[in-house]
Amino acid sequence: MTNKSISNRDMNVLWHPCTQMKDHETFPIIPISRGNGIYLEDFEGNRYIDGISSWWVNLFGHANSYINGKVKEQLDTLEHVILAGFTHEGIVVLSERLVKLAPEGLTRCFYADNGSSAVEVALKMSYHAHRNRGDNRALFVSLTNSYHGETLGALSVGDVALYKETYEPLLIRSIQTPSPCDQTVEAANEAIAQFERLLRERSSEIAALIVEPLVQGAGGMVMYHPHFLTQAKWLCSEYGIHFIADEIMVGFGRTGTMFACEQAEITPDFLILSKGLTGGYLPLSVVMTTESIYGEFYCDYNPYRSFLHSHSYTGNALACAAANATLDLFEKNRVIEANRELSMAISDGLKRFVGRKEVKETRQCGMIGVIELEGFDPKERIGVTIHRLCLGKGILIRPLGNIIYVMPPYVITTGELGLIFDAIESALNELTL
């Protein structure tokens, strides 16, 4: 088996996500034969450090022996069961653990298969809870630059034109309020003032505000101060609208705390988790909510009051085994504390790029480091070029246009982080010679 043979077969039958397939006529798809820790290996023995956790999902490395063992153990007992009218121990244990870990007051867990699906659940649940109270609120608010997924509801509340404009006629009603422009308290207060003006004018129409706490992912890795979250949650409570925290990307330690909302000392009405939930092993997502919202649907059977939403693989037993194993590793290894040293290494790596003429700024939040470039024509597709150059050096990063980011698995060493920054620095040097 060779890279070329697998890549050629792939091109005959697959359509890859977020990909212009014509690009791969000249830049072959890389087939991966195995993973081990932070490394991915192709069929010819070339190894790549996974600097972006395979789209932000992998926490404890590929083929982690502990998670492997727990999934294999589960496989011999129960692979899946319908979750309507049935349950299993794994999902009960997982839900109990999440309730203990999450901000106080989030007591109910509703499961789906992926992040976008969980966003859909939260939007529907918010609208329906208002409706059950006799209040028709069909408008959602999100932040500028936001991204919440690519199914139609999730796409509706995002603000990345590249993803959204084509499908505009199909989308539900949403409006955007400015996100803080940087990580200062002053920027947070300016954005809060804008949000409060919007609420004074239109709060009676609004079901919920949905935000990516502290870091906006696919919208450009924009970062802001926790003060914005604190004040936004207070305003939502004052005006009777729900606060939805989309922690699909930032949950499970990415920002330096288990959940980003902890840094603002708030409890959202809905907390959305996915990606790192299973350590990057299997699709699973959860919407956590309060007893109050759960109570809006609890009644003698009424099809118009009940929350009739489902996914065939809801609460899959294998995924729950991976999720419980992932939480075990957090408990056993004091991961959040250990990540502080890695965060310092990311900070040190970013210092290399400060002052370079093609670097607009660097920024960091916990285990996420960002280098924003400027001065390149968008038609140059600079991110694609840097991606290719780094792959040639054995490093997988996937820039968002002119945004280079590093978001590695937590099992990386400081030395291996240095190799990632070496590759980025070398790629930029090649481009600017």
C-alpha positions as CSV (number, residue, x, y, z in Angstrom):
1,M,0.0,0.0,0.0
2,T,1.4,3.4,-1.0
3,N,0.4,7.0,-0.4
4,K,-0.2,7.5,-4.1
5,S,-2.5,4.4,-4.5
6,I,-4.7,5.4,-1.6
7,S,-4.8,9.1,-2.6
8,N,-5.8,8.2,-6.2
9,R,-8.5,5.9,-5.0
10,D,-9.7,8.6,-2.6
11,M,-10.0,11.1,-5.4
12,N,-12.3,8.7,-7.3
13,V,-14.9,8.4,-4.6
14,L,-14.6,11.0,-1.8
15,W,-15.7,14.6,-1.4
16,H,-13.8,16.1,1.5
17,P,-15.1,18.8,4.0
18,C,-14.1,22.5,3.6
19,T,-12.0,21.5,0.5
20,Q,-11.8,22.6,-3.1
21,M,-11.2,19.2,-4.5
22,K,-9.4,20.6,-7.6
23,D,-6.6,21.7,-5.3
24,H,-5.7,18.1,-4.8
25,E,-4.9,17.5,-8.5
26,T,-1.6,19.2,-7.7
27,F,-1.3,18.7,-3.9
28,P,-2.2,15.0,-3.1
29,I,-4.4,14.0,-0.2
30,I,-2.2,12.5,2.5
31,P,-3.4,9.0,3.6
32,I,-2.8,8.3,7.3
33,S,-2.1,4.7,8.3
34,R,-1.8,5.1,12.0
35,G,-1.6,7.6,14.9
36,N,0.5,7.5,18.0
37,G,0.4,10.3,20.6
38,I,0.9,13.7,18.8
39,Y,2.0,12.0,15.6
40,L,0.2,10.9,12.5
41,E,2.0,8.5,10.1
42,D,1.3,8.0,6.4
43,F,1.7,4.7,4.4
44,E,5.4,5.6,3.6
45,G,6.5,6.1,7.2
46,N,6.4,9.9,7.1
47,R,5.3,11.4,10.5
48,Y,3.5,14.6,11.2
49,I,3.0,16.4,14.5
50,D,-0.7,17.1,14.8
51,G,-0.5,20.8,15.8
52,I,-4.2,21.4,15.5
53,S,-5.5,18.3,17.4
54,S,-7.2,17.0,14.1
55,W,-9.7,19.9,14.0
56,W,-9.5,20.7,17.7
57,V,-10.8,17.3,19.0
58,N,-7.9,15.3,20.2
59,L,-6.9,15.9,23.8
60,F,-4.7,13.0,24.9
61,G,-3.1,11.9,21.7
62,H,-3.9,9.4,18.9
63,A,-4.4,5.8,19.9
64,N,-4.3,6.6,23.6
65,S,-3.8,3.3,25.3
66,Y,-6.2,4.1,28.2
67,I,-9.0,5.3,26.1
68,N,-8.4,2.4,23.7
69,G,-8.8,0.0,26.5
70,K,-12.1,1.5,27.8
71,V,-13.6,1.5,24.3
72,K,-12.6,-2.1,23.6
73,E,-14.0,-3.1,27.0
74,Q,-17.3,-1.4,26.2
75,L,-17.4,-3.1,22.7
76,D,-17.7,-6.5,24.3
77,T,-20.7,-5.4,26.4
78,L,-22.9,-3.0,24.5
79,E,-22.2,-1.0,21.3
80,H,-25.5,1.0,21.2
81,V,-29.1,1.1,22.4
82,I,-32.0,3.4,21.6
83,L,-32.1,6.2,24.2
84,A,-35.8,6.7,24.0
85,G,-37.2,4.7,26.9
86,F,-33.9,2.9,27.5
87,T,-30.6,4.0,29.1
88,H,-27.2,2.5,29.9
89,E,-24.7,2.9,32.8
90,G,-22.1,4.7,30.7
91,I,-24.4,7.6,29.8
92,V,-25.7,7.9,33.4
93,V,-22.2,8.0,34.7
94,L,-21.1,10.5,32.1
95,S,-24.1,12.8,32.8
96,E,-23.5,12.7,36.6
97,R,-19.9,13.6,36.0
98,L,-20.6,16.5,33.7
99,V,-23.2,17.9,36.1
100,K,-20.5,17.9,38.8
101,L,-17.9,19.5,36.5
102,A,-20.0,22.2,34.8
103,P,-20.9,25.6,36.3
104,E,-23.4,25.2,39.1
105,G,-27.0,24.9,38.1
106,L,-26.6,23.0,34.9
107,T,-28.4,19.8,35.9
108,R,-29.8,18.2,32.7
109,C,-27.9,16.7,29.7
110,F,-29.4,16.3,26.2
111,Y,-27.2,14.4,23.8
112,A,-26.6,14.7,20.1
113,D,-23.9,13.5,17.6
114,N,-21.8,16.5,16.8
115,G,-21.3,20.2,17.6
116,S,-23.6,21.6,14.9
117,S,-26.4,19.3,15.9
118,A,-26.0,20.4,19.5
119,V,-26.3,24.0,18.5
120,E,-29.5,23.1,16.7
121,V,-30.8,21.5,19.9
122,A,-30.0,24.5,22.0
123,L,-31.6,26.9,19.5
124,K,-34.8,24.9,19.3
125,M,-34.9,24.3,23.0
126,S,-34.5,28.0,23.7
127,Y,-37.3,29.0,21.3
128,H,-39.6,26.2,22.5
129,A,-39.1,27.1,26.2
130,H,-40.2,30.7,25.5
131,R,-43.1,29.4,23.5
132,N,-44.2,27.1,26.3
133,R,-44.4,30.1,28.5
134,G,-46.6,31.8,25.9
135,D,-43.9,34.1,24.6
136,N,-43.1,34.0,20.9
137,R,-39.4,34.9,20.4
138,A,-38.0,33.8,17.1
139,L,-34.9,36.0,16.9
140,F,-31.4,35.0,17.9
141,V,-28.4,37.2,18.6
142,S,-24.8,36.2,18.0
143,L,-21.5,38.0,17.9
144,T,-19.8,39.4,14.8
145,N,-17.1,37.0,13.5
146,S,-18.9,34.1,15.2
147,Y,-19.0,30.5,13.9
148,H,-21.4,27.9,15.3
149,G,-21.5,25.2,12.7
150,E,-22.7,24.5,9.2
151,T,-26.2,22.9,9.5
152,L,-28.8,25.5,8.7
153,G,-29.7,26.6,12.2
154,A,-26.1,26.7,13.3
155,L,-25.1,28.5,10.1
156,S,-27.9,31.0,10.7
157,V,-26.4,32.3,14.0
158,G,-22.9,32.4,12.6
159,D,-21.2,35.4,11.0
160,V,-18.6,34.1,8.6
161,A,-19.7,35.3,5.1
162,L,-17.7,32.6,3.3
163,Y,-19.9,29.9,4.8
164,K,-23.2,31.8,5.2
165,E,-23.9,34.0,2.2
166,T,-24.7,31.3,-0.4
167,Y,-27.4,29.8,1.9
168,E,-28.9,33.1,3.1
169,P,-32.4,32.4,1.7
170,L,-32.6,29.2,3.8
171,L,-31.6,30.5,7.2
172,I,-33.6,31.4,10.3
173,R,-33.7,34.9,11.7
174,S,-30.6,36.2,13.5
175,I,-28.8,39.4,14.1
176,Q,-25.3,40.2,15.2
177,T,-23.9,42.4,18.0
178,P,-20.3,43.5,17.9
179,S,-17.8,41.2,19.5
180,P,-15.0,42.8,21.6
181,C,-12.2,43.9,19.3
182,D,-9.4,42.7,21.6
183,Q,-8.7,41.1,25.0
184,T,-9.0,44.3,27.0
185,V,-11.7,45.2,29.6
186,E,-12.2,48.4,27.6
187,A,-13.1,46.5,24.5
188,A,-15.4,44.3,26.5
189,N,-17.3,47.3,27.9
190,E,-17.6,48.9,24.4
191,A,-19.2,45.7,23.1
192,I,-21.5,45.4,26.1
193,A,-22.7,48.9,25.6
194,Q,-23.7,48.0,22.0
195,F,-25.4,44.8,23.1
196,E,-27.4,46.7,25.8
197,R,-28.6,49.2,23.2
198,L,-29.8,46.3,21.1
199,L,-31.7,44.8,24.0
200,R,-33.4,48.1,24.9
201,E,-34.8,48.2,21.3
202,R,-35.6,44.5,20.6
203,S,-35.4,42.3,23.6
204,S,-39.0,41.2,23.3
205,E,-38.2,39.5,20.0
206,I,-35.0,37.8,21.1
207,A,-34.9,34.2,22.4
208,A,-31.2,33.9,23.1
209,L,-27.7,35.2,22.8
210,I,-25.3,32.6,21.6
211,V,-21.5,33.1,22.1
212,E,-18.2,31.2,21.8
213,P,-16.8,32.1,25.2
214,L,-13.3,33.8,25.1
215,V,-12.2,32.6,21.7
216,Q,-14.1,32.7,18.4
217,G,-12.8,29.8,16.4
218,A,-13.4,29.6,12.6
219,G,-14.2,33.3,12.6
220,G,-10.5,34.2,13.0
221,M,-9.5,33.0,16.5
222,V,-10.6,36.4,17.9
223,M,-10.1,36.5,21.7
224,Y,-11.7,38.7,24.3
225,H,-11.8,39.4,28.0
226,P,-14.1,37.3,30.4
227,H,-15.7,40.5,31.6
228,F,-17.7,40.5,28.4
229,L,-19.3,37.2,29.3
230,T,-20.0,38.3,32.9
231,Q,-21.8,41.4,31.8
232,A,-23.6,39.8,28.8
233,K,-25.0,37.1,31.1
234,W,-26.2,39.7,33.5
235,L,-28.0,41.6,30.7
236,C,-29.6,38.4,29.4
237,S,-31.0,37.7,32.8
238,E,-32.3,41.3,33.2
239,Y,-34.0,41.2,29.8
240,G,-35.4,37.6,30.1
241,I,-33.4,36.1,27.2
242,H,-31.3,32.9,27.3
243,F,-27.6,32.8,27.3
244,I,-26.1,30.0,25.2
245,A,-22.4,29.2,25.7
246,D,-21.0,27.3,22.7
247,E,-18.0,25.7,24.2
248,I,-17.6,23.1,21.4
249,M,-14.1,24.3,20.7
250,V,-13.0,25.9,24.0
251,G,-14.4,23.3,26.5
252,F,-12.3,20.7,28.3
253,G,-9.3,22.9,29.1
254,R,-8.5,24.7,25.9
255,T,-8.6,28.2,27.6
256,G,-6.8,27.3,30.8
257,T,-9.9,26.2,32.8
258,M,-12.1,23.2,32.3
259,F,-14.8,25.4,30.8
260,A,-14.2,29.0,29.6
261,C,-17.3,30.2,31.4
262,E,-15.5,29.5,34.7
263,Q,-13.3,32.5,34.0
264,A,-16.3,34.8,33.9
265,E,-17.9,33.0,37.0
266,I,-21.2,32.6,35.1
267,T,-23.7,29.8,34.6
268,P,-25.2,29.9,31.1
269,D,-28.7,28.7,30.4
270,F,-27.3,26.3,27.9
271,L,-23.8,24.9,27.7
272,I,-22.9,23.1,24.5
273,L,-20.0,20.6,24.5
274,S,-18.5,18.4,21.8
275,K,-15.0,17.9,20.2
276,G,-12.9,17.2,23.2
277,L,-15.8,15.4,25.0
278,T,-14.6,12.0,23.8
279,G,-10.9,12.9,23.6
280,G,-11.3,13.0,19.8
281,Y,-12.4,9.4,19.5
282,L,-16.0,9.3,18.5
283,P,-18.8,11.7,17.6
284,L,-20.8,12.9,20.6
285,S,-22.2,16.2,21.8
286,V,-24.2,17.4,24.7
287,V,-26.4,20.4,25.6
288,M,-26.5,21.0,29.3
289,T,-29.3,23.1,30.7
290,T,-31.0,24.1,33.9
291,E,-33.8,22.5,35.9
292,S,-36.0,25.5,35.1
293,I,-35.8,25.1,31.4
294,Y,-36.2,21.3,31.7
295,G,-39.3,22.1,33.7
296,E,-40.9,24.0,30.8
297,F,-41.2,20.8,28.9
298,Y,-42.1,18.4,31.8
299,C,-45.9,17.7,31.6
300,D,-48.5,15.2,30.9
301,Y,-48.0,14.2,27.3
302,N,-48.6,17.1,24.9
303,P,-46.8,16.9,21.5
304,Y,-46.7,20.6,21.2
305,R,-45.1,21.1,24.6
306,S,-42.7,18.2,24.6
307,F,-39.3,18.5,23.1
308,L,-39.5,16.0,20.2
309,H,-36.0,16.1,18.9
310,S,-33.8,13.0,18.4
311,H,-30.7,11.5,16.8
312,S,-30.4,7.8,16.0
313,Y,-27.1,7.5,17.8
314,T,-27.9,9.7,20.8
315,G,-25.9,8.7,23.8
316,N,-23.9,6.0,21.9
317,A,-22.4,3.6,24.4
318,L,-19.0,3.5,22.7
319,A,-18.8,7.2,22.6
320,C,-19.8,7.5,26.2
321,A,-17.0,5.0,27.1
322,A,-14.5,7.2,25.3
323,A,-15.9,10.3,27.1
324,N,-15.7,8.7,30.5
325,A,-12.2,7.6,29.8
326,T,-11.3,11.1,28.8
327,L,-12.7,12.5,32.1
328,D,-10.7,9.8,34.0
329,L,-7.5,11.2,32.4
330,F,-8.4,14.7,33.5
331,E,-8.9,13.4,37.1
332,K,-5.8,11.2,37.2
333,N,-3.3,13.5,35.6
334,R,-4.2,17.0,36.9
335,V,-4.3,18.1,33.2
336,I,-5.4,21.7,33.8
337,E,-2.4,22.3,36.1
338,A,0.0,20.5,33.7
339,N,-1.2,22.6,30.8
340,R,0.1,25.8,32.4
341,E,3.7,24.8,31.5
342,L,2.6,24.0,27.9
343,S,0.8,27.4,27.8
344,M,4.0,29.1,28.8
345,A,5.8,27.3,26.0
346,I,3.2,28.5,23.5
347,S,3.7,32.0,24.8
348,D,7.5,31.7,24.4
349,G,7.0,30.4,20.8
350,L,4.7,33.3,19.9
351,K,7.4,35.8,21.0
352,R,9.5,34.8,18.0
353,F,7.0,36.4,15.7
354,V,6.5,39.7,17.5
355,G,7.8,42.6,15.4
356,R,8.0,40.8,12.1
357,K,6.7,43.0,9.3
358,E,4.2,40.4,8.0
359,V,2.8,39.7,11.5
360,K,-0.1,42.0,12.5
361,E,-0.2,40.6,16.0
362,T,0.1,37.4,18.2
363,R,-2.4,36.4,20.8
364,Q,-3.1,33.6,23.2
365,C,-5.7,32.0,25.4
366,G,-4.5,29.0,27.4
367,M,-3.6,26.2,25.0
368,I,-4.5,28.3,21.9
369,G,-1.8,30.4,20.2
370,V,-2.4,32.6,17.2
371,I,-0.2,34.5,14.7
372,E,-2.2,36.9,12.5
373,L,-0.5,37.9,9.2
374,E,-1.0,41.0,7.2
375,G,0.1,42.4,3.9
376,F,-0.7,39.4,1.7
377,D,-3.2,39.5,-1.1
378,P,-6.2,37.1,-0.3
379,K,-5.8,35.7,-3.8
380,E,-2.4,34.3,-2.8
381,R,-4.2,31.9,-0.4
382,I,-1.3,32.4,2.0
383,G,-2.7,30.0,4.5
384,V,-2.7,27.1,2.0
385,T,0.9,27.8,1.1
386,I,2.0,27.8,4.8
387,H,0.0,24.6,5.3
388,R,1.9,22.9,2.5
389,L,5.3,24.2,3.6
390,C,4.7,23.0,7.2
391,L,3.6,19.6,6.1
392,G,6.9,19.3,4.2
393,K,8.6,19.8,7.6
394,G,6.4,17.2,9.3
395,I,4.0,19.6,11.0
396,L,0.2,19.6,10.5
397,I,-1.3,23.1,10.9
398,R,-4.2,24.3,8.9
399,P,-4.4,28.2,8.9
400,L,-7.7,30.0,8.6
401,G,-6.8,32.3,5.7
402,N,-4.1,34.6,7.2
403,I,-4.6,33.3,10.7
404,I,-2.0,30.7,11.8
405,Y,-2.9,28.9,15.0
406,V,-1.5,26.3,17.2
407,M,-3.8,24.1,19.3
408,P,-2.0,20.8,20.1
409,P,-3.0,17.7,22.1
410,Y,-2.2,18.0,25.8
411,V,0.3,15.2,25.6
412,I,2.8,17.3,23.5
413,T,6.1,18.2,25.1
414,T,7.6,21.7,25.2
415,G,10.3,20.4,22.8
416,E,7.7,19.3,20.3
417,L,6.0,22.6,20.6
418,G,9.3,24.2,19.7
419,L,9.3,22.1,16.5
420,I,5.9,23.5,15.5
421,F,7.1,27.0,15.9
422,D,10.3,26.2,14.1
423,A,8.3,25.0,11.1
424,I,6.1,28.1,11.1
425,E,9.1,30.4,11.3
426,S,10.9,28.6,8.5
427,A,7.7,28.8,6.3
428,L,7.4,32.5,6.9
429,N,11.1,33.0,6.1
430,E,10.7,31.1,2.8
431,L,7.8,33.3,1.9
432,T,9.4,36.6,2.7
433,L,13.0,36.1,1.3
